[in-house]
């Protein structure tokens, strides 16, 4: 059985491609800028709910917010 592993957070790249900032996303989601920074830096992994919310705001897929590896 293969295992899917979440790798690097790609939120910074998604924000940049949309011309948006962490502060803008914090205002739109209600998450703190520090929490968003923690996700981007890999200090925390975002919850499924956070990923879906952010993906809807940025009009991308939740799976686009991370690199994924099959192990």
mmJSON file of the N, C-alpha and C atoms, coordinates in Angstrom:
{"data_MODEL":{"atom_site":{
"group_PDB":["ATOM","ATOM","ATOM","ATOM","ATOM","ATOM","ATOM","ATOM","ATOM","ATOM","ATOM","ATOM","ATOM","ATOM","ATOM","ATOM","ATOM","ATOM","ATOM","ATOM","ATOM","ATOM","ATOM","ATOM","ATOM","ATOM","ATOM","ATOM","ATOM","ATOM","ATOM","ATOM","ATOM","ATOM","ATOM","ATOM","ATOM","ATOM","ATOM","ATOM","ATOM","ATOM","ATOM","ATOM","ATOM","ATOM","ATOM","ATOM","ATOM","ATOM","ATOM","ATOM","ATOM","ATOM","ATOM","ATOM","ATOM","ATOM","ATOM","ATOM","ATOM","ATOM","ATOM","ATOM","ATOM","ATOM","ATOM","ATOM","ATOM","ATOM","ATOM","ATOM","ATOM","ATOM","ATOM","ATOM","ATOM","ATOM","ATOM","ATOM","ATOM","ATOM","ATOM","ATOM","ATOM","ATOM","ATOM","ATOM","ATOM","ATOM","ATOM","ATOM","ATOM","ATOM","ATOM","ATOM","ATOM","ATOM","ATOM","ATOM","ATOM","ATOM","ATOM","ATOM","ATOM","ATOM","ATOM","ATOM","ATOM","ATOM","ATOM","ATOM","ATOM","ATOM","ATOM","ATOM","ATOM","ATOM","ATOM","ATOM","ATOM","ATOM","ATOM","ATOM","ATOM","ATOM","ATOM","ATOM","ATOM","ATOM","ATOM","ATOM","ATOM","ATOM","ATOM","ATOM","ATOM","ATOM","ATOM","ATOM","ATOM","ATOM","ATOM","ATOM","ATOM","ATOM","ATOM","ATOM","ATOM","ATOM","ATOM","ATOM","ATOM","ATOM","ATOM","ATOM","ATOM","ATOM","ATOM","ATOM","ATOM","ATOM","ATOM","ATOM","ATOM","ATOM","ATOM","ATOM","ATOM","ATOM","ATOM","ATOM","ATOM","ATOM","ATOM","ATOM","ATOM","ATOM","ATOM","ATOM","ATOM","ATOM","ATOM","ATOM","ATOM","ATOM","ATOM","ATOM","ATOM","ATOM","ATOM","ATOM","ATOM","ATOM","ATOM","ATOM","ATOM","ATOM","ATOM","ATOM","ATOM","ATOM","ATOM","ATOM","ATOM","ATOM","ATOM","ATOM","ATOM","ATOM","ATOM","ATOM","ATOM"],
"id":[1,2,3,4,5,6,7,8,9,10,11,12,13,14,15,16,17,18,19,20,21,22,23,24,25,26,27,28,29,30,31,32,33,34,35,36,37,38,39,40,41,42,43,44,45,46,47,48,49,50,51,52,53,54,55,56,57,58,59,60,61,62,63,64,65,66,67,68,69,70,71,72,73,74,75,76,77,78,79,80,81,82,83,84,85,86,87,88,89,90,91,92,93,94,95,96,97,98,99,100,101,102,103,104,105,106,107,108,109,110,111,112,113,114,115,116,117,118,119,120,121,122,123,124,125,126,127,128,129,130,131,132,133,134,135,136,137,138,139,140,141,142,143,144,145,146,147,148,149,150,151,152,153,154,155,156,157,158,159,160,161,162,163,164,165,166,167,168,169,170,171,172,173,174,175,176,177,178,179,180,181,182,183,184,185,186,187,188,189,190,191,192,193,194,195,196,197,198,199,200,201,202,203,204,205,206,207,208,209,210,211,212,213],
"type_symbol":["N","C","C","N","C","C","N","C","C","N","C","C","N","C","C","N","C","C","N","C","C","N","C","C","N","C","C","N","C","C","N","C","C","N","C","C","N","C","C","N","C","C","N","C","C","N","C","C","N","C","C","N","C","C","N","C","C","N","C","C","N","C","C","N","C","C","N","C","C","N","C","C","N","C","C","N","C","C","N","C","C","N","C","C","N","C","C","N","C","C","N","C","C","N","C","C","N","C","C","N","C","C","N","C","C","N","C","C","N","C","C","N","C","C","N","C","C","N","C","C","N","C","C","N","C","C","N","C","C","N","C","C","N","C","C","N","C","C","N","C","C","N","C","C","N","C","C","N","C","C","N","C","C","N","C","C","N","C","C","N","C","C","N","C","C","N","C","C","N","C","C","N","C","C","N","C","C","N","C","C","N","C","C","N","C","C","N","C","C","N","C","C","N","C","C","N","C","C","N","C","C","N","C","C","N","C","C","N","C","C","N","C","C"],
"label_atom_id":["N","CA","C","N","CA","C","N","CA","C","N","CA","C","N","CA","C","N","CA","C","N","CA","C","N","CA","C","N","CA","C","N","CA","C","N","CA","C","N","CA","C","N","CA","C","N","CA","C","N","CA","C","N","CA","C","N","CA","C","N","CA","C","N","CA","C","N","CA","C","N","CA","C","N","CA","C","N","CA","C","N","CA","C","N","CA","C","N","CA","C","N","CA","C","N","CA","C","N","CA","C","N","CA","C","N","CA","C","N","CA","C","N","CA","C","N","CA","C","N","CA","C","N","CA","C","N","CA","C","N","CA","C","N","CA","C","N","CA","C","N","CA","C","N","CA","C","N","CA","C","N","CA","C","N","CA","C","N","CA","C","N","CA","C","N","CA","C","N","CA","C","N","CA","C","N","CA","C","N","CA","C","N","CA","C","N","CA","C","N","CA","C","N","CA","C","N","CA","C","N","CA","C","N","CA","C","N","CA","C","N","CA","C","N","CA","C","N","CA","C","N","CA","C","N","CA","C","N","CA","C","N","CA","C","N","CA","C","N","CA","C","N","CA","C","N","CA","C"],
"label_alt_id":[null,null,null,null,null,null,null,null,null,null,null,null,null,null,null,null,null,null,null,null,null,null,null,null,null,null,null,null,null,null,null,null,null,null,null,null,null,null,null,null,null,null,null,null,null,null,null,null,null,null,null,null,null,null,null,null,null,null,null,null,null,null,null,null,null,null,null,null,null,null,null,null,null,null,null,null,null,null,null,null,null,null,null,null,null,null,null,null,null,null,null,null,null,null,null,null,null,null,null,null,null,null,null,null,null,null,null,null,null,null,null,null,null,null,null,null,null,null,null,null,null,null,null,null,null,null,null,null,null,null,null,null,null,null,null,null,null,null,null,null,null,null,null,null,null,null,null,null,null,null,null,null,null,null,null,null,null,null,null,null,null,null,null,null,null,null,null,null,null,null,null,null,null,null,null,null,null,null,null,null,null,null,null,null,null,null,null,null,null,null,null,null,null,null,null,null,null,null,null,null,null,null,null,null,null,null,null,null,null,null,null,null,null],
"label_comp_id":["UNK","UNK","UNK","UNK","UNK","UNK","UNK","UNK","UNK","UNK","UNK","UNK","UNK","UNK","UNK","UNK","UNK","UNK","UNK","UNK","UNK","UNK","UNK","UNK","UNK","UNK","UNK","UNK","UNK","UNK","UNK","UNK","UNK","UNK","UNK","UNK","UNK","UNK","UNK","UNK","UNK","UNK","UNK","UNK","UNK","UNK","UNK","UNK","UNK","UNK","UNK","UNK","UNK","UNK","UNK","UNK","UNK","UNK","UNK","UNK","UNK","UNK","UNK","UNK","UNK","UNK","UNK","UNK","UNK","UNK","UNK","UNK","UNK","UNK","UNK","UNK","UNK","UNK","UNK","UNK","UNK","UNK","UNK","UNK","UNK","UNK","UNK","UNK","UNK","UNK","UNK","UNK","UNK","UNK","UNK","UNK","UNK","UNK","UNK","UNK","UNK","UNK","UNK","UNK","UNK","UNK","UNK","UNK","UNK","UNK","UNK","UNK","UNK","UNK","UNK","UNK","UNK","UNK","UNK","UNK","UNK","UNK","UNK","UNK","UNK","UNK","UNK","UNK","UNK","UNK","UNK","UNK","UNK","UNK","UNK","UNK","UNK","UNK","UNK","UNK","UNK","UNK","UNK","UNK","UNK","UNK","UNK","UNK","UNK","UNK","UNK","UNK","UNK","UNK","UNK","UNK","UNK","UNK","UNK","UNK","UNK","UNK","UNK","UNK","UNK","UNK","UNK","UNK","UNK","UNK","UNK","UNK","UNK","UNK","UNK","UNK","UNK","UNK","UNK","UNK","UNK","UNK","UNK","UNK","UNK","UNK","UNK","UNK","UNK","UNK","UNK","UNK","UNK","UNK","UNK","UNK","UNK","UNK","UNK","UNK","UNK","UNK","UNK","UNK","UNK","UNK","UNK","UNK","UNK","UNK","UNK","UNK","UNK"],
"label_asym_id":["A","A","A","A","A","A","A","A","A","A","A","A","A","A","A","A","A","A","A","A","A","A","A","A","A","A","A","A","A","A","A","A","A","A","A","A","A","A","A","A","A","A","A","A","A","A","A","A","A","A","A","A","A","A","A","A","A","A","A","A","A","A","A","A","A","A","A","A","A","A","A","A","A","A","A","A","A","A","A","A","A","A","A","A","A","A","A","A","A","A","A","A","A","A","A","A","A","A","A","A","A","A","A","A","A","A","A","A","A","A","A","A","A","A","A","A","A","A","A","A","A","A","A","A","A","A","A","A","A","A","A","A","A","A","A","A","A","A","A","A","A","A","A","A","A","A","A","A","A","A","A","A","A","A","A","A","A","A","A","A","A","A","A","A","A","A","A","A","A","A","A","A","A","A","A","A","A","A","A","A","A","A","A","A","A","A","A","A","A","A","A","A","A","A","A","A","A","A","A","A","A","A","A","A","A","A","A","A","A","A","A","A","A"],
"label_entity_id":["1","1","1","1","1","1","1","1","1","1","1","1","1","1","1","1","1","1","1","1","1","1","1","1","1","1","1","1","1","1","1","1","1","1","1","1","1","1","1","1","1","1","1","1","1","1","1","1","1","1","1","1","1","1","1","1","1","1","1","1","1","1","1","1","1","1","1","1","1","1","1","1","1","1","1","1","1","1","1","1","1","1","1","1","1","1","1","1","1","1","1","1","1","1","1","1","1","1","1","1","1","1","1","1","1","1","1","1","1","1","1","1","1","1","1","1","1","1","1","1","1","1","1","1","1","1","1","1","1","1","1","1","1","1","1","1","1","1","1","1","1","1","1","1","1","1","1","1","1","1","1","1","1","1","1","1","1","1","1","1","1","1","1","1","1","1","1","1","1","1","1","1","1","1","1","1","1","1","1","1","1","1","1","1","1","1","1","1","1","1","1","1","1","1","1","1","1","1","1","1","1","1","1","1","1","1","1","1","1","1","1","1","1"],
"label_seq_id":[1,1,1,2,2,2,3,3,3,4,4,4,5,5,5,6,6,6,7,7,7,8,8,8,9,9,9,10,10,10,11,11,11,12,12,12,13,13,13,14,14,14,15,15,15,16,16,16,17,17,17,18,18,18,19,19,19,20,20,20,21,21,21,22,22,22,23,23,23,24,24,24,25,25,25,26,26,26,27,27,27,28,28,28,29,29,29,30,30,30,31,31,31,32,32,32,33,33,33,34,34,34,35,35,35,36,36,36,37,37,37,38,38,38,39,39,39,40,40,40,41,41,41,42,42,42,43,43,43,44,44,44,45,45,45,46,46,46,47,47,47,48,48,48,49,49,49,50,50,50,51,51,51,52,52,52,53,53,53,54,54,54,55,55,55,56,56,56,57,57,57,58,58,58,59,59,59,60,60,60,61,61,61,62,62,62,63,63,63,64,64,64,65,65,65,66,66,66,67,67,67,68,68,68,69,69,69,70,70,70,71,71,71],
"pdbx_PDB_ins_code":[null,null,null,null,null,null,null,null,null,null,null,null,null,null,null,null,null,null,null,null,null,null,null,null,null,null,null,null,null,null,null,null,null,null,null,null,null,null,null,null,null,null,null,null,null,null,null,null,null,null,null,null,null,null,null,null,null,null,null,null,null,null,null,null,null,null,null,null,null,null,null,null,null,null,null,null,null,null,null,null,null,null,null,null,null,null,null,null,null,null,null,null,null,null,null,null,null,null,null,null,null,null,null,null,null,null,null,null,null,null,null,null,null,null,null,null,null,null,null,null,null,null,null,null,null,null,null,null,null,null,null,null,null,null,null,null,null,null,null,null,null,null,null,null,null,null,null,null,null,null,null,null,null,null,null,null,null,null,null,null,null,null,null,null,null,null,null,null,null,null,null,null,null,null,null,null,null,null,null,null,null,null,null,null,null,null,null,null,null,null,null,null,null,null,null,null,null,null,null,null,null,null,null,null,null,null,null,null,null,null,null,null,null],
"Cartn_x":[0.843,0.0,0.885,0.597,1.377,0.848,1.772,1.416,1.65,0.694,0.803,1.318,2.411,3.041,2.999,2.608,2.562,3.969,4.421,5.755,5.704,6.482,6.612,5.285,5.015,3.835,4.092,3.132,3.251,2.372,1.906,1.013,1.68,2.947,3.657,3.623,3.86,3.846,2.437,1.434,0.046,-0.328,0.037,-0.257,0.431,1.705,2.463,1.835,1.4,0.818,-0.503,-1.152,-2.4,-2.173,-0.914,-0.603,-1.133,-1.17,-1.733,-0.674,-0.953,-0.019,-0.585,0.289,-0.144,-1.149,-0.934,-1.86,-3.238,-3.28,-4.556,-5.283,-4.547,-5.157,-5.638,-4.879,-5.289,-6.623,-6.757,-8.023,-9.18,-8.937,-10.0,-10.422,-9.478,-9.765,-10.059,-9.548,-9.671,-8.514,-7.619,-6.406,-5.406,-4.564,-3.576,-2.491,-1.85,-0.736,0.377,0.537,1.558,1.258,-0.013,-0.382,-0.093,-0.421,-0.148,1.353,2.122,3.577,4.1,3.511,3.921,3.669,2.547,2.271,3.318,3.579,4.523,5.922,6.33,7.665,7.765,6.637,6.651,6.664,6.418,6.369,5.076,4.017,2.715,2.2,1.323,0.611,-0.825,-1.35,-2.728,-3.717,-4.808,-5.873,-6.55,-7.289,-8.057,-9.019,-9.682,-10.65,-9.978,-8.795,-8.064,-7.658,-7.193,-6.769,-7.938,-9.101,-10.271,-10.7,-10.733,-11.111,-10.164,-8.872,-7.877,-7.967,-8.153,-8.25,-9.466,-10.541,-11.723,-11.472,-10.779,-10.464,-9.504,-8.493,-7.485,-7.883,-9.046,-9.543,-8.532,-8.058,-7.175,-7.675,-6.988,-7.349,-6.6,-7.216,-6.561,-5.237,-5.192,-3.961,-2.837,-3.173,-2.155,-1.383,-1.827,-1.194,0.021,0.262,1.422,1.998,3.286,3.865,3.429,3.206,2.762,3.704,4.025,4.924,4.291,4.426,4.008,5.211,5.019,6.125,5.804],
"Cartn_y":[-1.186,0.0,1.246,2.164,3.392,4.413,5.21,6.253,7.617,8.507,9.867,10.762,11.469,12.323,13.775,14.645,16.081,16.642,17.352,17.942,19.439,20.173,21.62,22.329,23.333,24.173,25.124,25.201,26.052,27.299,27.61,28.754,30.065,30.229,31.462,31.668,30.592,30.674,30.964,30.337,30.595,32.059,32.582,33.986,34.902,34.619,35.451,35.423,34.251,34.147,34.907,35.152,35.915,37.38,37.758,39.131,39.491,38.517,38.719,38.502,39.026,38.926,38.042,37.69,36.935,37.744,39.027,39.884,39.904,39.972,39.934,38.626,37.515,36.211,36.103,36.661,36.649,37.377,38.521,39.268,38.482,37.81,37.062,35.795,35.157,33.861,33.928,34.962,35.011,34.329,33.678,33.118,34.255,34.15,35.203,35.152,36.292,36.336,35.413,35.324,34.435,32.974,32.581,31.197,30.907,31.835,31.665,31.565,32.396,32.339,30.982,30.441,29.126,28.029,28.103,27.117,27.224,28.438,28.659,28.183,28.433,28.048,26.567,25.864,24.445,24.148,25.168,24.946,24.256,24.446,23.8,23.338,22.351,21.92,22.409,22.97,23.473,22.314,22.552,21.553,21.426,20.348,20.152,21.317,21.735,22.838,24.131,24.41,25.618,25.548,24.386,24.225,24.428,23.892,24.055,25.517,26.175,27.59,28.428,28.233,29.008,28.711,27.455,27.108,27.753,27.873,28.544,30.033,30.641,32.07,32.325,31.459,31.639,30.984,30.335,29.664,28.666,27.794,26.704,25.438,24.342,23.104,23.043,22.456,22.325,21.577,20.6,19.826,20.664,21.819,22.704,23.469,23.411,24.181,23.483,22.222,21.46,20.641,20.306,19.274,17.94,16.941,15.621,14.561,13.578,12.5,11.154,10.218,8.842,8.083,7.42,6.66,5.182],
"Cartn_z":[0.0,0.0,0.0,-0.887,-0.957,0.038,0.532,1.492,0.843,1.018,0.502,1.62,1.351,2.355,1.9,2.828,2.55,2.684,1.662,1.668,1.944,1.18,1.347,1.093,1.921,1.731,0.56,-0.346,-1.536,-1.449,-0.244,-0.068,-0.477,-0.16,-0.525,-2.041,-2.792,-4.246,-4.766,-4.16,-4.574,-4.328,-3.153,-2.853,-3.864,-4.139,-5.075,-6.466,-6.906,-8.251,-8.364,-7.222,-7.208,-6.815,-6.58,-6.196,-4.818,-3.926,-2.585,-1.513,-0.315,0.802,1.91,2.836,4.011,4.824,4.943,5.695,5.049,3.73,3.01,3.298,3.237,3.487,4.93,5.855,7.265,7.438,6.8,6.895,6.279,5.169,4.474,5.214,5.919,6.539,8.029,8.699,10.151,10.869,10.117,10.717,10.9,11.911,12.144,11.073,10.859,9.921,10.404,11.729,12.299,11.974,12.056,11.726,10.259,9.397,7.968,7.733,8.417,8.33,8.802,9.854,10.363,9.333,8.626,7.571,6.468,6.034,4.933,5.306,6.545,7.005,7.362,7.367,7.697,9.181,10.005,11.458,11.872,11.101,11.315,9.962,9.988,8.78,8.901,7.831,7.909,7.953,8.635,8.718,7.36,7.194,5.962,5.761,6.844,6.757,6.313,6.865,6.475,5.006,4.573,3.179,2.215,2.56,1.69,1.648,2.808,2.85,1.994,2.186,1.442,-0.05,-0.395,-1.817,-2.471,-1.746,-2.314,-2.501,-1.55,-1.652,-2.816,-2.953,-4.005,-5.332,-5.342,-6.542,-7.099,-6.212,-6.601,-5.907,-6.087,-5.401,-4.074,-3.053,-1.752,-1.891,-2.773,-2.949,-3.558,-4.171,-4.744,-3.675,-2.438,-1.368,-0.764,-1.164,-0.693,-1.834,-1.711,-2.553,-1.959,-2.787,-2.325,-2.88,-2.026,-2.433,-2.108,-3.034,-2.776,-2.243,-1.115,-0.508,-0.509],
"occupancy":[1.0,1.0,1.0,1.0,1.0,1.0,1.0,1.0,1.0,1.0,1.0,1.0,1.0,1.0,1.0,1.0,1.0,1.0,1.0,1.0,1.0,1.0,1.0,1.0,1.0,1.0,1.0,1.0,1.0,1.0,1.0,1.0,1.0,1.0,1.0,1.0,1.0,1.0,1.0,1.0,1.0,1.0,1.0,1.0,1.0,1.0,1.0,1.0,1.0,1.0,1.0,1.0,1.0,1.0,1.0,1.0,1.0,1.0,1.0,1.0,1.0,1.0,1.0,1.0,1.0,1.0,1.0,1.0,1.0,1.0,1.0,1.0,1.0,1.0,1.0,1.0,1.0,1.0,1.0,1.0,1.0,1.0,1.0,1.0,1.0,1.0,1.0,1.0,1.0,1.0,1.0,1.0,1.0,1.0,1.0,1.0,1.0,1.0,1.0,1.0,1.0,1.0,1.0,1.0,1.0,1.0,1.0,1.0,1.0,1.0,1.0,1.0,1.0,1.0,1.0,1.0,1.0,1.0,1.0,1.0,1.0,1.0,1.0,1.0,1.0,1.0,1.0,1.0,1.0,1.0,1.0,1.0,1.0,1.0,1.0,1.0,1.0,1.0,1.0,1.0,1.0,1.0,1.0,1.0,1.0,1.0,1.0,1.0,1.0,1.0,1.0,1.0,1.0,1.0,1.0,1.0,1.0,1.0,1.0,1.0,1.0,1.0,1.0,1.0,1.0,1.0,1.0,1.0,1.0,1.0,1.0,1.0,1.0,1.0,1.0,1.0,1.0,1.0,1.0,1.0,1.0,1.0,1.0,1.0,1.0,1.0,1.0,1.0,1.0,1.0,1.0,1.0,1.0,1.0,1.0,1.0,1.0,1.0,1.0,1.0,1.0,1.0,1.0,1.0,1.0,1.0,1.0,1.0,1.0,1.0,1.0,1.0,1.0],
"B_iso_or_equiv":[0.0,0.0,0.0,0.0,0.0,0.0,0.0,0.0,0.0,0.0,0.0,0.0,0.0,0.0,0.0,0.0,0.0,0.0,0.0,0.0,0.0,0.0,0.0,0.0,0.0,0.0,0.0,0.0,0.0,0.0,0.0,0.0,0.0,0.0,0.0,0.0,0.0,0.0,0.0,0.0,0.0,0.0,0.0,0.0,0.0,0.0,0.0,0.0,0.0,0.0,0.0,0.0,0.0,0.0,0.0,0.0,0.0,0.0,0.0,0.0,0.0,0.0,0.0,0.0,0.0,0.0,0.0,0.0,0.0,0.0,0.0,0.0,0.0,0.0,0.0,0.0,0.0,0.0,0.0,0.0,0.0,0.0,0.0,0.0,0.0,0.0,0.0,0.0,0.0,0.0,0.0,0.0,0.0,0.0,0.0,0.0,0.0,0.0,0.0,0.0,0.0,0.0,0.0,0.0,0.0,0.0,0.0,0.0,0.0,0.0,0.0,0.0,0.0,0.0,0.0,0.0,0.0,0.0,0.0,0.0,0.0,0.0,0.0,0.0,0.0,0.0,0.0,0.0,0.0,0.0,0.0,0.0,0.0,0.0,0.0,0.0,0.0,0.0,0.0,0.0,0.0,0.0,0.0,0.0,0.0,0.0,0.0,0.0,0.0,0.0,0.0,0.0,0.0,0.0,0.0,0.0,0.0,0.0,0.0,0.0,0.0,0.0,0.0,0.0,0.0,0.0,0.0,0.0,0.0,0.0,0.0,0.0,0.0,0.0,0.0,0.0,0.0,0.0,0.0,0.0,0.0,0.0,0.0,0.0,0.0,0.0,0.0,0.0,0.0,0.0,0.0,0.0,0.0,0.0,0.0,0.0,0.0,0.0,0.0,0.0,0.0,0.0,0.0,0.0,0.0,0.0,0.0,0.0,0.0,0.0,0.0,0.0,0.0],
"pdbx_formal_charge":[null,null,null,null,null,null,null,null,null,null,null,null,null,null,null,null,null,null,null,null,null,null,null,null,null,null,null,null,null,null,null,null,null,null,null,null,null,null,null,null,null,null,null,null,null,null,null,null,null,null,null,null,null,null,null,null,null,null,null,null,null,null,null,null,null,null,null,null,null,null,null,null,null,null,null,null,null,null,null,null,null,null,null,null,null,null,null,null,null,null,null,null,null,null,null,null,null,null,null,null,null,null,null,null,null,null,null,null,null,null,null,null,null,null,null,null,null,null,null,null,null,null,null,null,null,null,null,null,null,null,null,null,null,null,null,null,null,null,null,null,null,null,null,null,null,null,null,null,null,null,null,null,null,null,null,null,null,null,null,null,null,null,null,null,null,null,null,null,null,null,null,null,null,null,null,null,null,null,null,null,null,null,null,null,null,null,null,null,null,null,null,null,null,null,null,null,null,null,null,null,null,null,null,null,null,null,null,null,null,null,null,null,null],
"auth_seq_id":[1,1,1,2,2,2,3,3,3,4,4,4,5,5,5,6,6,6,7,7,7,8,8,8,9,9,9,10,10,10,11,11,11,12,12,12,13,13,13,14,14,14,15,15,15,16,16,16,17,17,17,18,18,18,19,19,19,20,20,20,21,21,21,22,22,22,23,23,23,24,24,24,25,25,25,26,26,26,27,27,27,28,28,28,29,29,29,30,30,30,31,31,31,32,32,32,33,33,33,34,34,34,35,35,35,36,36,36,37,37,37,38,38,38,39,39,39,40,40,40,41,41,41,42,42,42,43,43,43,44,44,44,45,45,45,46,46,46,47,47,47,48,48,48,49,49,49,50,50,50,51,51,51,52,52,52,53,53,53,54,54,54,55,55,55,56,56,56,57,57,57,58,58,58,59,59,59,60,60,60,61,61,61,62,62,62,63,63,63,64,64,64,65,65,65,66,66,66,67,67,67,68,68,68,69,69,69,70,70,70,71,71,71],
"auth_comp_id":["UNK","UNK","UNK","UNK","UNK","UNK","UNK","UNK","UNK","UNK","UNK","UNK","UNK","UNK","UNK","UNK","UNK","UNK","UNK","UNK","UNK","UNK","UNK","UNK","UNK","UNK","UNK","UNK","UNK","UNK","UNK","UNK","UNK","UNK","UNK","UNK","UNK","UNK","UNK","UNK","UNK","UNK","UNK","UNK","UNK","UNK","UNK","UNK","UNK","UNK","UNK","UNK","UNK","UNK","UNK","UNK","UNK","UNK","UNK","UNK","UNK","UNK","UNK","UNK","UNK","UNK","UNK","UNK","UNK","UNK","UNK","UNK","UNK","UNK","UNK","UNK","UNK","UNK","UNK","UNK","UNK","UNK","UNK","UNK","UNK","UNK","UNK","UNK","UNK","UNK","UNK","UNK","UNK","UNK","UNK","UNK","UNK","UNK","UNK","UNK","UNK","UNK","UNK","UNK","UNK","UNK","UNK","UNK","UNK","UNK","UNK","UNK","UNK","UNK","UNK","UNK","UNK","UNK","UNK","UNK","UNK","UNK","UNK","UNK","UNK","UNK","UNK","UNK","UNK","UNK","UNK","UNK","UNK","UNK","UNK","UNK","UNK","UNK","UNK","UNK","UNK","UNK","UNK","UNK","UNK","UNK","UNK","UNK","UNK","UNK","UNK","UNK","UNK","UNK","UNK","UNK","UNK","UNK","UNK","UNK","UNK","UNK","UNK","UNK","UNK","UNK","UNK","UNK","UNK","UNK","UNK","UNK","UNK","UNK","UNK","UNK","UNK","UNK","UNK","UNK","UNK","UNK","UNK","UNK","UNK","UNK","UNK","UNK","UNK","UNK","UNK","UNK","UNK","UNK","UNK","UNK","UNK","UNK","UNK","UNK","UNK","UNK","UNK","UNK","UNK","UNK","UNK","UNK","UNK","UNK","UNK","UNK","UNK"],
"auth_asym_id":["A","A","A","A","A","A","A","A","A","A","A","A","A","A","A","A","A","A","A","A","A","A","A","A","A","A","A","A","A","A","A","A","A","A","A","A","A","A","A","A","A","A","A","A","A","A","A","A","A","A","A","A","A","A","A","A","A","A","A","A","A","A","A","A","A","A","A","A","A","A","A","A","A","A","A","A","A","A","A","A","A","A","A","A","A","A","A","A","A","A","A","A","A","A","A","A","A","A","A","A","A","A","A","A","A","A","A","A","A","A","A","A","A","A","A","A","A","A","A","A","A","A","A","A","A","A","A","A","A","A","A","A","A","A","A","A","A","A","A","A","A","A","A","A","A","A","A","A","A","A","A","A","A","A","A","A","A","A","A","A","A","A","A","A","A","A","A","A","A","A","A","A","A","A","A","A","A","A","A","A","A","A","A","A","A","A","A","A","A","A","A","A","A","A","A","A","A","A","A","A","A","A","A","A","A","A","A","A","A","A","A","A","A"],
"auth_atom_id":["N","CA","C","N","CA","C","N","CA","C","N","CA","C","N","CA","C","N","CA","C","N","CA","C","N","CA","C","N","CA","C","N","CA","C","N","CA","C","N","CA","C","N","CA","C","N","CA","C","N","CA","C","N","CA","C","N","CA","C","N","CA","C","N","CA","C","N","CA","C","N","CA","C","N","CA","C","N","CA","C","N","CA","C","N","CA","C","N","CA","C","N","CA","C","N","CA","C","N","CA","C","N","CA","C","N","CA","C","N","CA","C","N","CA","C","N","CA","C","N","CA","C","N","CA","C","N","CA","C","N","CA","C","N","CA","C","N","CA","C","N","CA","C","N","CA","C","N","CA","C","N","CA","C","N","CA","C","N","CA","C","N","CA","C","N","CA","C","N","CA","C","N","CA","C","N","CA","C","N","CA","C","N","CA","C","N","CA","C","N","CA","C","N","CA","C","N","CA","C","N","CA","C","N","CA","C","N","CA","C","N","CA","C","N","CA","C","N","CA","C","N","CA","C","N","CA","C","N","CA","C","N","CA","C","N","CA","C","N","CA","C","N","CA","C","N","CA","C"],
"pdbx_PDB_model_num":[1,1,1,1,1,1,1,1,1,1,1,1,1,1,1,1,1,1,1,1,1,1,1,1,1,1,1,1,1,1,1,1,1,1,1,1,1,1,1,1,1,1,1,1,1,1,1,1,1,1,1,1,1,1,1,1,1,1,1,1,1,1,1,1,1,1,1,1,1,1,1,1,1,1,1,1,1,1,1,1,1,1,1,1,1,1,1,1,1,1,1,1,1,1,1,1,1,1,1,1,1,1,1,1,1,1,1,1,1,1,1,1,1,1,1,1,1,1,1,1,1,1,1,1,1,1,1,1,1,1,1,1,1,1,1,1,1,1,1,1,1,1,1,1,1,1,1,1,1,1,1,1,1,1,1,1,1,1,1,1,1,1,1,1,1,1,1,1,1,1,1,1,1,1,1,1,1,1,1,1,1,1,1,1,1,1,1,1,1,1,1,1,1,1,1,1,1,1,1,1,1,1,1,1,1,1,1,1,1,1,1,1,1]
}}}
